[in-house]
Amino acid sequence: MTKIIWKELYTDLPTHVAEALRAARMKPEQIVVKEDGELMAIEGITEKDVESIRLLYNTDTPVILSEVEGSPSVIANPAEGEGVAIQATRTPLPPKKRGKKYKAMAKTIKKGELYEVAKAVEKLAKLAEKSKLKTVELTLNTLDTGLRGELKLPHSTGKEVKIAIFSDKVAAQIEKGKFDFSILLATPADMPKLARLAKILGPKGLMPNPKSGTVTDHPEKRMAELTAGGTLPYKTEAKFPIIHLALGKITQDKKDLIENITESLRGVGITKIKSAYLACTHTPSIKLHLGTL
């Protein structure tokens, strides 16, 4: 691997940003896969600075795959014009073995058929009648990675949201490996304090991030909004254009469920979605007809 000459890195960024990244020994290939909140945790980096970094170092940066499949890839280093090795491949998973029950359900779904949302919910309800786990899962294959935002759903998803506001006590629990929350809120002033926890929170998707509304000057107000039940953050996977959303139980009011699904698709943006699939836990997925929305 090419030896990194730190003083020559990030010359295309504002001076204070370049100095902060060099001081943190943040490599270009690391920036690409870091959450915005993790970058803000670096001393001297603000939300505005993150925007300037993303213009040059983001998931859209060209990746040239090596000739040997499964080996590290090479991503262009804008500052040096050289290659830096990163891992940009996903190891293929072995095919799942499906049981008789699943295969029987799959036979009731016509291959290649597109379902309107209402008909998909009706079909899914029948498939899930004998299933104990009835969470409705919407999977979106999007045109690009890096999509994120927040959905304002007309009805509750029925899911209890556990939220914590960052404090010294919460920091101590995180260091002990205790996570009694699914969302962590913090103020901009807390971000430098979160720097030492970024390696723990980042991989779990719990690092506060201004784009998802988890970095805010008013965390208590934000907590009230999120616990109301109709607010749902979303984002694509770190390296792949896929969004997963849990939108409630198939046993809840069908009209509410249909409206939540429809609003989710419109909220993410129909023009940004290549395909959408609806399923319950342990049932086959049903492909949705986006042209009817």
C-alpha positions in Angstrom: 0.0 0.0 0.0 1.2 3.5 -0.8 2.8 5.3 2.1 0.6 8.2 3.2 2.2 11.6 3.3 -0.1 13.5 5.6 1.0 17.0 4.8 0.0 16.4 1.2 -3.5 15.1 1.9 -6.6 17.3 1.8 -5.0 20.2 0.0 -8.4 20.5 -1.8 -10.2 21.3 1.4 -10.3 24.5 3.6 -7.1 24.8 5.6 -8.7 24.3 9.1 -10.6 21.2 7.8 -7.5 19.7 6.3 -5.5 20.2 9.5 -8.3 18.7 11.6 -8.4 15.6 9.4 -4.6 15.2 9.4 -4.4 15.6 13.2 -7.1 12.9 13.6 -5.1 10.7 11.2 -8.3 10.2 9.1 -7.5 8.4 5.8 -9.5 9.2 2.7 -10.9 5.7 2.5 -12.2 6.1 6.1 -14.0 9.3 5.3 -16.0 7.6 2.6 -17.6 5.1 5.0 -17.9 7.4 8.1 -21.2 8.8 9.1 -21.5 12.6 9.1 -21.9 12.5 12.9 -18.6 10.6 13.3 -16.8 13.3 11.2 -18.4 16.0 13.4 -16.9 14.3 16.4 -13.4 15.2 15.1 -12.2 18.3 17.0 -12.5 21.4 14.7 -15.1 19.9 12.3 -18.5 21.5 12.1 -21.6 20.6 10.1 -20.7 23.1 7.4 -17.3 21.5 7.2 -18.8 18.1 6.7 -20.7 19.4 3.7 -17.4 20.6 2.1 -15.8 17.2 2.8 -18.7 15.3 1.2 -18.4 17.3 -2.0 -15.0 15.5 -2.6 -15.1 12.4 -0.4 -18.3 10.5 -0.6 -19.9 7.2 -1.5 -20.1 8.3 -5.2 -16.3 8.6 -5.4 -15.2 6.3 -8.3 -14.2 2.8 -7.2 -12.0 0.7 -9.4 -12.4 -3.0 -8.6 -9.2 -5.1 -8.6 -8.9 -8.0 -11.0 -9.2 -10.6 -8.3 -12.8 -10.9 -7.2 -13.3 -10.5 -3.4 -9.9 -8.7 -3.0 -9.6 -5.1 -1.8 -10.6 -2.4 -4.2 -8.8 0.8 -5.0 -10.4 4.3 -4.6 -8.8 7.4 -6.1 -7.1 9.7 -3.6 -8.1 13.2 -4.8 -5.1 14.8 -3.1 -2.3 12.6 -4.4 -3.7 11.1 -7.5 -2.8 7.7 -6.2 -4.7 4.6 -5.2 -5.6 3.7 -1.6 -6.8 0.2 -0.9 -10.2 -0.2 0.7 -12.6 -3.1 1.0 -15.6 -2.3 -1.2 -17.0 -5.8 -1.9 -19.7 -7.7 -0.1 -19.1 -11.4 0.5 -21.9 -13.4 -1.1 -24.2 -15.1 1.4 -25.1 -18.8 0.9 -28.6 -19.4 -0.5 -31.2 -19.7 2.3 -32.9 -23.0 2.7 -36.7 -22.5 2.6 -39.1 -24.7 4.5 -42.3 -26.2 3.1 -44.4 -23.5 4.7 -42.5 -20.8 3.0 -42.5 -22.6 -0.4 -46.3 -23.0 -0.1 -46.7 -19.3 0.5 -44.4 -18.4 -2.4 -46.5 -20.5 -4.8 -49.5 -18.1 -4.2 -47.5 -15.2 -5.5 -47.2 -14.9 -9.3 -43.6 -14.4 -10.3 -43.1 -10.9 -11.8 -46.6 -9.7 -10.8 -46.8 -6.1 -9.4 -49.3 -5.4 -6.6 -51.0 -2.1 -5.7 -50.3 -1.2 -2.1 -53.8 -2.1 -0.9 -53.8 -5.5 -2.6 -50.3 -6.2 -1.3 -51.4 -5.6 2.3 -54.5 -7.8 1.7 -52.3 -10.6 0.3 -49.8 -10.2 3.1 -52.4 -10.4 5.8 -53.5 -13.8 4.5 -49.9 -15.1 4.2 -49.1 -14.0 7.8 -52.2 -15.5 9.4 -50.3 -18.5 10.8 -47.1 -16.6 11.5 -46.2 -15.4 15.0 -44.0 -12.6 13.8 -46.2 -10.1 11.9 -44.0 -7.0 11.5 -44.5 -5.3 8.1 -41.2 -4.7 6.3 -40.8 -2.4 3.3 -37.5 -2.8 1.4 -36.6 -0.2 -1.2 -33.9 -0.6 -3.9 -32.9 3.0 -4.6 -31.0 4.5 -7.5 -28.2 5.9 -5.3 -26.6 5.4 -1.9 -26.4 8.2 0.6 -30.1 8.8 0.7 -31.4 9.8 4.2 -34.2 11.8 5.7 -37.2 11.6 7.9 -40.7 10.4 7.2 -43.8 12.0 8.7 -46.2 9.2 8.7 -50.0 9.7 9.2 -50.2 6.9 11.8 -48.1 5.3 14.4 -45.9 2.3 13.5 -46.8 0.7 16.8 -43.1 0.3 17.6 -41.8 1.6 20.9 -38.9 3.9 20.3 -36.2 4.0 23.0 -34.4 7.4 23.0 -31.5 8.7 25.1 -30.1 12.2 25.3 -26.3 12.2 25.6 -24.9 12.9 29.0 -21.9 11.8 31.1 -24.1 9.0 32.5 -25.1 7.8 29.1 -21.4 7.9 27.9 -20.4 5.7 30.9 -23.1 3.1 30.0 -22.0 3.1 26.3 -18.4 2.4 27.4 -19.7 -0.6 29.4 -21.5 -1.9 26.4 -25.0 -1.0 27.7 -27.3 0.3 25.0 -30.8 0.9 26.4 -31.8 3.0 23.4 -32.2 2.8 19.6 -31.7 6.5 19.0 -29.2 8.8 20.7 -29.7 12.6 20.6 -27.0 15.1 21.2 -26.4 18.9 20.9 -23.7 20.3 18.6 -21.6 21.1 21.7 -21.6 17.4 22.6 -20.0 16.2 19.4 -16.4 16.6 20.5 -17.2 14.6 23.7 -18.7 11.8 21.5 -15.4 11.5 19.5 -14.0 8.7 21.7 -17.3 6.8 21.4 -17.5 7.1 17.6 -15.9 3.7 17.1 -18.5 2.1 19.3 -21.6 4.0 18.1 -20.7 4.2 14.4 -20.9 0.5 13.5 -24.2 0.2 15.3 -25.7 3.1 13.5 -26.2 5.0 16.7 -23.8 8.0 16.2 -25.8 11.2 16.3 -26.0 12.9 12.9 -27.4 16.3 12.0 -29.0 15.0 8.8 -31.1 12.6 10.7 -32.1 15.2 13.2 -30.3 13.5 16.1 -27.9 16.5 16.6 -30.1 19.4 17.7 -30.0 22.4 20.0 -33.3 21.2 21.5 -33.0 17.4 22.2 -36.0 17.3 24.6 -38.3 18.7 21.9 -36.8 16.3 19.4 -37.4 13.4 21.8 -41.1 14.4 22.1 -41.5 14.4 18.3 -39.9 11.0 17.8 -41.8 9.3 20.6 -45.1 10.5 19.1 -44.8 7.4 16.8 -45.4 9.0 13.4 -41.8 10.1 12.8 -39.5 7.6 11.1 -35.9 8.3 10.1 -34.6 6.4 7.1 -31.3 6.0 5.3 -29.6 3.7 2.7 -27.1 1.1 3.9 -23.6 2.5 4.2 -22.3 1.0 0.9 -25.5 -0.3 -0.9 -28.6 1.5 -2.3 -31.1 -0.3 0.0 -33.5 1.1 2.6 -35.2 -1.1 5.1 -38.3 0.2 7.0 -40.5 -1.5 9.6 -43.9 0.1 9.3 -46.1 -1.7 11.9 -47.9 -4.9 12.4 -50.1 -6.6 9.8 -52.7 -7.0 12.5 -53.3 -3.2 12.8 -55.9 -1.3 10.9 -55.4 -2.0 7.2 -56.3 1.5 6.2 -53.7 3.0 8.5 -51.1 0.5 7.3 -51.8 1.3 3.6 -51.5 5.1 4.3 -48.2 4.6 6.1 -46.7 2.5 3.3 -47.9 5.0 0.6 -46.5 7.9 2.5 -43.2 6.2 3.0 -42.8 5.6 -0.7 -43.8 9.2 -1.5 -41.6 10.5 1.3 -38.4 8.8 0.0 -39.4 9.8 -3.5 -40.9 7.6 -6.2 -38.3 8.8 -8.8 -35.5 7.7 -6.4 -36.8 4.1 -6.1 -36.0 1.3 -8.5 -38.2 -1.3 -6.9 -40.1 -1.8 -3.7 -41.0 -5.0 -1.8 -43.4 -5.6 1.0 -43.2 -8.6 3.4 -43.9 -9.8 6.9 -41.2 -11.5 9.0 -40.8 -15.0 7.5 -43.1 -14.5 4.5 -42.1 -14.1 0.8 -41.9 -10.6 -0.4 -44.5 -8.9 -2.7 -43.3 -6.5 -5.4 -45.2 -3.2 -5.4 -46.5 -1.3 -8.4 -45.0 2.1 -8.0 -46.8 3.5 -11.1 -50.1 3.5 -9.3 -49.1 6.0 -6.6 
